[in-house]
Amino acid sequence: MTFAVDVRASKIVQGAVFFRPSIFTDVRGMLWTSFLDSQLKKYIPEGLSFVHDKFAVTNYNVLRGIHFDSKSWKLVTCVDGIVDQVIVDMRGDSPNYQKWEKIELRGDEPTLVLLPPGVGNAFHVKSASAVYHYKLAYLGGYVDAAEQQTIFWNDKELDIDWSVSEPILSDRDQS
């Protein structure tokens, strides 16, 4: 079984990988695999496995992130709707420190994004709503919001082109 028909490493954020899964469609709709351990384990450190899943159901014009930590690997995708996905290299020792990449993720054209630790994750909802999926791999306990780092969405040094000037933000993302 083939998990992905196209695998592309980010040209900007080292260690980030984009996967276009194999998709089966017929009159009933669409079927695709979001995770296949045997094919994804070669992209994360040996001995580490995905242990935690989360979904975010998010309304139009909401911007979530930029959040990151030093130990979590994330496999993210938009299951339904349309989002602008932004990844930011926040690893101080990286030659691409503070560089970012943006792609559109669509539920009707699935793409999964693998993010290594130290890479900021953010997305902006462009459709009426979106369902966003996180699959997490880490050692020890989960790094929750209080232990994560947050970069302001419109940080002048990053200069991310969000194509929006007044998104809806959480209290955490406003401060």
Contacts in CASP RR format, 6 or more apart in sequence:
PFRMAT RR
TARGET T0000
AUTHOR 0000-0000-0000
METHOD contacts of the structure
MODEL  1
MTFAVDVRASKIVQGAVFFRPSIFTDVRGMLWTSFLDSQLKKYIPEGLSF
VHDKFAVTNYNVLRGIHFDSKSWKLVTCVDGIVDQVIVDMRGDSPNYQKW
EKIELRGDEPTLVLLPPGVGNAFHVKSASAVYHYKLAYLGGYVDAAEQQT
IFWNDKELDIDWSVSEPILSDRDQS
1 33 0 8 1.000
1 36 0 8 1.000
2 22 0 8 1.000
2 39 0 8 1.000
3 19 0 8 1.000
3 21 0 8 1.000
3 22 0 8 1.000
3 33 0 8 1.000
3 35 0 8 1.000
3 36 0 8 1.000
3 39 0 8 1.000
3 40 0 8 1.000
4 19 0 8 1.000
4 20 0 8 1.000
4 21 0 8 1.000
4 22 0 8 1.000
4 39 0 8 1.000
4 112 0 8 1.000
5 20 0 8 1.000
5 21 0 8 1.000
5 22 0 8 1.000
5 23 0 8 1.000
6 18 0 8 1.000
6 19 0 8 1.000
6 20 0 8 1.000
7 17 0 8 1.000
7 18 0 8 1.000
7 19 0 8 1.000
7 20 0 8 1.000
8 17 0 8 1.000
8 18 0 8 1.000
9 15 0 8 1.000
9 16 0 8 1.000
9 17 0 8 1.000
9 18 0 8 1.000
10 16 0 8 1.000
10 17 0 8 1.000
10 18 0 8 1.000
10 87 0 8 1.000
10 101 0 8 1.000
11 101 0 8 1.000
12 89 0 8 1.000
12 96 0 8 1.000
12 99 0 8 1.000
12 100 0 8 1.000
12 101 0 8 1.000
13 87 0 8 1.000
13 88 0 8 1.000
13 89 0 8 1.000
13 96 0 8 1.000
13 99 0 8 1.000
13 100 0 8 1.000
13 101 0 8 1.000
13 115 0 8 1.000
13 119 0 8 1.000
14 89 0 8 1.000
14 94 0 8 1.000
14 95 0 8 1.000
14 96 0 8 1.000
15 43 0 8 1.000
15 114 0 8 1.000
15 116 0 8 1.000
15 119 0 8 1.000
16 87 0 8 1.000
16 101 0 8 1.000
16 113 0 8 1.000
16 114 0 8 1.000
16 115 0 8 1.000
16 116 0 8 1.000
16 119 0 8 1.000
17 43 0 8 1.000
17 113 0 8 1.000
17 114 0 8 1.000
18 103 0 8 1.000
18 111 0 8 1.000
18 112 0 8 1.000
18 113 0 8 1.000
18 114 0 8 1.000
19 111 0 8 1.000
19 112 0 8 1.000
19 113 0 8 1.000
19 114 0 8 1.000
20 110 0 8 1.000
20 111 0 8 1.000
21 32 0 8 1.000
21 33 0 8 1.000
21 34 0 8 1.000
21 110 0 8 1.000
21 111 0 8 1.000
21 112 0 8 1.000
22 32 0 8 1.000
22 33 0 8 1.000
23 30 0 8 1.000
23 31 0 8 1.000
23 32 0 8 1.000
23 110 0 8 1.000
24 30 0 8 1.000
24 31 0 8 1.000
24 32 0 8 1.000
25 31 0 8 1.000
30 108 0 8 1.000
32 110 0 8 1.000
34 77 0 8 1.000
34 110 0 8 1.000
34 112 0 8 1.000
34 133 0 8 1.000
34 135 0 8 1.000
35 50 0 8 1.000
35 75 0 8 1.000
35 135 0 8 1.000
37 49 0 8 1.000
37 50 0 8 1.000
40 50 0 8 1.000
40 75 0 8 1.000
40 114 0 8 1.000
41 49 0 8 1.000
43 114 0 8 1.000
44 73 0 8 1.000
44 114 0 8 1.000
44 137 0 8 1.000
48 73 0 8 1.000
48 137 0 8 1.000
48 138 0 8 1.000
48 139 0 8 1.000
49 137 0 8 1.000
50 73 0 8 1.000
50 75 0 8 1.000
50 135 0 8 1.000
50 136 0 8 1.000
50 137 0 8 1.000
51 136 0 8 1.000
51 137 0 8 1.000
51 138 0 8 1.000
52 135 0 8 1.000
52 136 0 8 1.000
52 137 0 8 1.000
52 138 0 8 1.000
52 142 0 8 1.000
53 133 0 8 1.000
53 134 0 8 1.000
53 135 0 8 1.000
53 136 0 8 1.000
54 133 0 8 1.000
54 134 0 8 1.000
54 136 0 8 1.000
55 79 0 8 1.000
55 131 0 8 1.000
55 132 0 8 1.000
55 133 0 8 1.000
55 134 0 8 1.000
56 64 0 8 1.000
56 131 0 8 1.000
56 132 0 8 1.000
56 134 0 8 1.000
57 129 0 8 1.000
57 130 0 8 1.000
57 131 0 8 1.000
57 132 0 8 1.000
58 64 0 8 1.000
58 83 0 8 1.000
58 123 0 8 1.000
58 125 0 8 1.000
58 129 0 8 1.000
58 130 0 8 1.000
58 131 0 8 1.000
58 132 0 8 1.000
59 125 0 8 1.000
59 128 0 8 1.000
59 129 0 8 1.000
59 168 0 8 1.000
60 125 0 8 1.000
60 126 0 8 1.000
60 127 0 8 1.000
60 128 0 8 1.000
60 129 0 8 1.000
61 124 0 8 1.000
61 125 0 8 1.000
61 164 0 8 1.000
61 166 0 8 1.000
61 167 0 8 1.000
61 168 0 8 1.000
62 124 0 8 1.000
62 125 0 8 1.000
62 167 0 8 1.000
62 168 0 8 1.000
62 169 0 8 1.000
63 122 0 8 1.000
63 123 0 8 1.000
63 124 0 8 1.000
63 125 0 8 1.000
63 153 0 8 1.000
63 162 0 8 1.000
63 164 0 8 1.000
63 167 0 8 1.000
63 168 0 8 1.000
63 169 0 8 1.000
63 173 0 8 1.000
64 122 0 8 1.000
64 123 0 8 1.000
64 124 0 8 1.000
64 132 0 8 1.000
64 170 0 8 1.000
64 173 0 8 1.000
65 120 0 8 1.000
65 121 0 8 1.000
65 122 0 8 1.000
65 123 0 8 1.000
65 150 0 8 1.000
65 151 0 8 1.000
65 153 0 8 1.000
65 173 0 8 1.000
66 86 0 8 1.000
66 88 0 8 1.000
66 90 0 8 1.000
66 120 0 8 1.000
66 121 0 8 1.000
66 122 0 8 1.000
66 150 0 8 1.000
66 151 0 8 1.000
66 152 0 8 1.000
66 153 0 8 1.000
66 155 0 8 1.000
66 158 0 8 1.000
67 120 0 8 1.000
67 121 0 8 1.000
67 122 0 8 1.000
67 145 0 8 1.000
67 148 0 8 1.000
67 149 0 8 1.000
67 150 0 8 1.000
68 88 0 8 1.000
68 90 0 8 1.000
68 117 0 8 1.000
68 118 0 8 1.000
68 119 0 8 1.000
68 120 0 8 1.000
68 121 0 8 1.000
68 148 0 8 1.000
68 149 0 8 1.000
68 151 0 8 1.000
69 117 0 8 1.000
69 118 0 8 1.000
69 143 0 8 1.000
69 147 0 8 1.000
69 148 0 8 1.000
69 149 0 8 1.000
70 117 0 8 1.000
70 118 0 8 1.000
70 143 0 8 1.000
71 117 0 8 1.000
71 138 0 8 1.000
71 139 0 8 1.000
71 143 0 8 1.000
72 117 0 8 1.000
72 136 0 8 1.000
72 137 0 8 1.000
72 138 0 8 1.000
72 142 0 8 1.000
72 143 0 8 1.000
73 114 0 8 1.000
73 115 0 8 1.000
73 116 0 8 1.000
73 117 0 8 1.000
73 136 0 8 1.000
73 137 0 8 1.000
73 138 0 8 1.000
74 114 0 8 1.000
74 115 0 8 1.000
74 121 0 8 1.000
74 134 0 8 1.000
74 135 0 8 1.000
74 136 0 8 1.000
74 137 0 8 1.000
75 112 0 8 1.000
75 113 0 8 1.000
75 114 0 8 1.000
75 115 0 8 1.000
75 134 0 8 1.000
75 135 0 8 1.000
75 136 0 8 1.000
75 137 0 8 1.000
76 85 0 8 1.000
76 112 0 8 1.000
76 113 0 8 1.000
76 115 0 8 1.000
76 121 0 8 1.000
76 123 0 8 1.000
76 132 0 8 1.000
76 133 0 8 1.000
76 134 0 8 1.000
76 135 0 8 1.000
77 105 0 8 1.000
77 107 0 8 1.000
77 110 0 8 1.000
77 111 0 8 1.000
77 112 0 8 1.000
77 113 0 8 1.000
77 132 0 8 1.000
77 133 0 8 1.000
78 85 0 8 1.000
78 105 0 8 1.000
78 106 0 8 1.000
78 107 0 8 1.000
78 110 0 8 1.000
78 123 0 8 1.000
78 130 0 8 1.000
78 131 0 8 1.000
78 132 0 8 1.000
78 133 0 8 1.000
79 107 0 8 1.000
79 110 0 8 1.000
79 131 0 8 1.000
79 132 0 8 1.000
79 133 0 8 1.000
80 107 0 8 1.000
80 129 0 8 1.000
80 130 0 8 1.000
80 131 0 8 1.000
81 106 0 8 1.000
81 107 0 8 1.000
81 108 0 8 1.000
81 125 0 8 1.000
81 126 0 8 1.000
81 127 0 8 1.000
81 128 0 8 1.000
81 129 0 8 1.000
81 130 0 8 1.000
81 131 0 8 1.000
82 104 0 8 1.000
82 105 0 8 1.000
82 106 0 8 1.000
82 107 0 8 1.000
82 125 0 8 1.000
82 126 0 8 1.000
82 127 0 8 1.000
82 130 0 8 1.000
83 104 0 8 1.000
83 105 0 8 1.000
83 123 0 8 1.000
83 124 0 8 1.000
83 125 0 8 1.000
83 126 0 8 1.000
83 127 0 8 1.000
83 130 0 8 1.000
83 132 0 8 1.000
84 102 0 8 1.000
84 103 0 8 1.000
84 104 0 8 1.000
84 105 0 8 1.000
84 123 0 8 1.000
84 124 0 8 1.000
84 126 0 8 1.000
84 162 0 8 1.000
84 163 0 8 1.000
85 102 0 8 1.000
85 103 0 8 1.000
85 104 0 8 1.000
85 105 0 8 1.000
85 113 0 8 1.000
85 122 0 8 1.000
85 123 0 8 1.000
86 100 0 8 1.000
86 101 0 8 1.000
86 102 0 8 1.000
86 121 0 8 1.000
86 122 0 8 1.000
86 123 0 8 1.000
86 124 0 8 1.000
86 160 0 8 1.000
86 162 0 8 1.000
87 100 0 8 1.000
87 101 0 8 1.000
87 113 0 8 1.000
87 115 0 8 1.000
87 119 0 8 1.000
87 120 0 8 1.000
87 121 0 8 1.000
87 122 0 8 1.000
88 98 0 8 1.000
88 99 0 8 1.000
88 100 0 8 1.000
88 119 0 8 1.000
88 120 0 8 1.000
88 122 0 8 1.000
88 151 0 8 1.000
88 158 0 8 1.000
88 160 0 8 1.000
89 96 0 8 1.000
89 97 0 8 1.000
89 98 0 8 1.000
89 99 0 8 1.000
89 100 0 8 1.000
89 118 0 8 1.000
89 119 0 8 1.000
89 120 0 8 1.000
90 97 0 8 1.000
90 98 0 8 1.000
90 118 0 8 1.000
90 119 0 8 1.000
90 120 0 8 1.000
90 149 0 8 1.000
90 151 0 8 1.000
91 97 0 8 1.000
91 118 0 8 1.000
91 119 0 8 1.000
98 157 0 8 1.000
98 158 0 8 1.000
100 158 0 8 1.000
100 160 0 8 1.000
102 160 0 8 1.000
102 161 0 8 1.000
103 111 0 8 1.000
103 113 0 8 1.000
104 126 0 8 1.000
105 111 0 8 1.000
105 113 0 8 1.000
105 123 0 8 1.000
115 121 0 8 1.000
120 151 0 8 1.000
122 153 0 8 1.000
123 130 0 8 1.000
123 132 0 8 1.000
124 162 0 8 1.000
124 163 0 8 1.000
124 164 0 8 1.000
124 167 0 8 1.000
136 142 0 8 1.000
145 172 0 8 1.000
150 172 0 8 1.000
150 173 0 8 1.000
151 158 0 8 1.000
152 173 0 8 1.000
153 160 0 8 1.000
153 162 0 8 1.000
153 167 0 8 1.000
153 169 0 8 1.000
153 173 0 8 1.000
154 160 0 8 1.000
154 162 0 8 1.000
END
